Amino acid sequence: MSLKGKVAVVTGGARGIGKAIAMELASRGADIAILDMASSDTPKEISSKYGVRTIEVMCNVADEASAEKSIDEVIEKLGSVDILINNAGITRDNLMLRMKHEEWDAVISINLTGVYNMCKAVVRPMMKAKSGKIVNIASVVGQMGNAGQANYSAAKAGVIGLTKTIAREFAKKNIQANAVAPGFIDTDMTKKLSQEVVNYFVSNIPTGTFGTPEDVAKAVAFLSSADANYITGQVINVDGGLVMS
């Protein structure tokens, strides 16, 4: 699954799952553009380890103009955008009756509108190139719901619907759009959970374990490669069997 000669954009790629995805794509030869709200050492780390071209672009995905400008900058500096990974996201968890409109709006604007903005920004250059891969990071809670995450669940369900629509609209342009839906992944967020909560979640996962960011990254890398050219509009769950349909 070589990605040599490809340029991959990873939103929210400075840390966590996004960083793991950027590292995995770079290990397969892709040049990497990390789009984030804050600067980090990740681009230097990737470039040093894998010898690929790596740039960092400041971007607020929730802002359409910022999304478009960032893609223009990537094309100017790296020559193309062959792969888009929409990973940027936030949480503002609360029970629905206690959830403030600001908490709802913040999550929807970044986790859903941000995906729309980035996809819209890349499809024209991808159509011009007559090829492209879009992988959107959804979540199992977009399929099953989760108490205290009305905003996050709604956004991720929206990402799944958006992904399928993009797949239908651009399939004949040789652009494939798919989603990866992680389950409970061992990240800084899950490290904050109490052992009691961890035990509860693990007891409901058939494999009996949390996943790793690298598990998610490998699924993303497959969908980003030529090996997945005949796969579009699909959702691949990386969840240890938590959700089966």
N, C-alpha and C positions, 0 to 999 in steps of 0.2 A: 504493500500500500504506500508506495513512494509518492511524496508530494513535492518532489524537487521541481523547481521552476515555478511553483505556485506562490501566490501572495494571499495570506490569510489575515483577516481582521478579527480580533477577539475583543468584544466589549467586556468591561469589568475584568480584564485579564491580568491585573496586577497582583492578585492574591487568590487564595482558595481554589475553587474548582476552575475558575477562569485561568489562573496561572498554570494549573496542571494541564489544561487543554492547550494553552500556548506552548508549553514545553513539549507536549506529545507531538503536536503538529511540526514544531521545529525539529524534533528528533527524526522526523520523516522527510526533512529537507525543505519545508516551506519557509519562506520569509514571513516575518511576523510583524503586524502592526497592532500594538496594544492601545485600545481606547479606554480611557479612564478619567475620573474626575480629579485624581491626585497623582503626582509623580511617584515613582518607585524605582527600586534597583532591578526589577524583573527583566526589563529589556537588556540591560548589560549582562545579567546572569545568563539569559538565553543565548545571546550573541557569543559570549565567552565559551559556553559549553558546547554549542552546536555549530558555530561558525556561519550562521545564516544572518542575513540582513534583518535588523530589528529596530523598529522605531516606536516612539511613544507619542500619542496624540491626545491632547486634552479634549474631552468631549462630554457634553451633557446630552445623553441620548433622548431625553424627554423634550429637548428643543429641536425642532425640525431644521432650523438653520444651522445649528451646531452639528447635527448629524451629517447634513449635506457637505458642510465645510470640511469635516473630518475625512470624509471619503475622497473629496477633491485633493486633500493634502496627501493621503495615502497614495493615490494614483500619481501625483506629482513626484513623490519621493521614491516609490517602489515600482511604478509603472503600470500596475493593474490591481484589481481586486477580484480574485478567483474564488475565494471562500469567505463567507461571513458567518461568524459564530456569535449569536446574540445571547450573551451570558449575564450582562449587567442586571442587577436586581437588588431590591431592598426588602426588608420586612418591617411592618409596624403592627405587630400582633395585638389583638384585643378581642374580647367577645363582642358580637355584633351590636348588642344594645349599649355597650360602652364605647364603641368605636366612634372616634371623631371624624368628621368629614375630611379634615386635613390628613388623617391617617389613611383613609380610603383613597383620596386623590393622589397622595404621594406615591403609593404603591402602584396604582393603575397607571400613572403618568410615566413611571420608569419601567415597570415590568411588562406593560402591554403597549402603551403608546410609543415607548422607546424602541420596542421591537419593530413596530410599524414604520417608524421614522427611518430606522437603519435599513430595513428591507427596501423601502421606497428609494432610498439614496443609492443602493447598489444595483438595482435591477436594470437601469439604463446602461451603465457600463458593461454589465454582464450580457445583456442582449446584444450589445455591439460586438462583444467578444464571442457571441454565440455559445456561451457555456458559463456555468456558475453553480456553486454549491452554497446553500443556505441551511444552517443547522441552528434551530432555536432551542434554548434550554427551557423546557417546561418544568413540570413537577408532578409526582403522583397525586398531590393534593388537588391538582386541576382535574383529576379524574374521579377522586373519591371524596373530596372535601376534607376539611379538618377544623374542628372546633377552635375558635380563636383566630382563624385566618380567613375570614370572609373576603377580605381585600386580596390577599395573596392567592387564594384558591380561584377567585374569579379571574384574576389577571392571568394565571397560568392556564386556566380553561380557555380563555380568550386567545392565548398564544397558540394553543393546539388548533383551534378553529381557523385562526389567521394562517397558520402554516399550511393547512390543507387547501385553503383558498389560493394561496400563492402557488402551491404545487399545481393546481388545476390551471391557473391563469398563464403560467410560464413554462409548462411542460414541453410545449412545441418549440420553445426558444432554447431548449437544451439546458434549462435551469432546474435543478432538483432542490426541493425544499422539504426538510424533515425535522422532526423534533426528537429530543432526548429528554425523557422524564426521570430524573433521579428520585430515588426514595430517600431513606435516611442515610446520609453520607457523613463520614467522620471529618468534620470541619470545625473551625473555631466556634461556629454557632452551636453545634451539637455538643461540643465540649463543655458548654455552660449549663447543660441539662443536669439535673440531679440524678444520682444512681438509680433512684426509684423510678424516675421517668424513663431512663435508658432501658432498664429491665423490662418495663411495660412494653415499650416499642419493640425491643428485640424479641420478646415472646410472641409477637404477631408477624415476625418476618420468618418465612420458611427456612432460610439459610441460617437463621439465628445470629446474624452479625450485621453491623452497619457496613456500608460500602466505603470505598475510598475515592478521593477525587480522581485518581488514576483510572479507576473502573469507568467513570463517566468519560474521561478523556479518550479512552480507547474506542468507545462506541462512537464518539464524535469524529475521531480520526477516520474510522471506517466510512461513515456517511460523507466525509469530506473527500474521499478518494474515488478514483475511477472504478474501483470494485463495486461501488454503489450506484453506478450510472442508471440502472433500471429500477431504482428504488426512489420513490417520491411520494409525499403526502402521508408518510408513516410516522408513528410514534413508537420509539424504542424505549421501554422501561428498563432502567438500571436500578433495580430495587430489591434484589434478593428474593423475588417472587411475591412481594407484598401485595401487588395488584395483578390479578390475572383475569383476562377477559376472553 
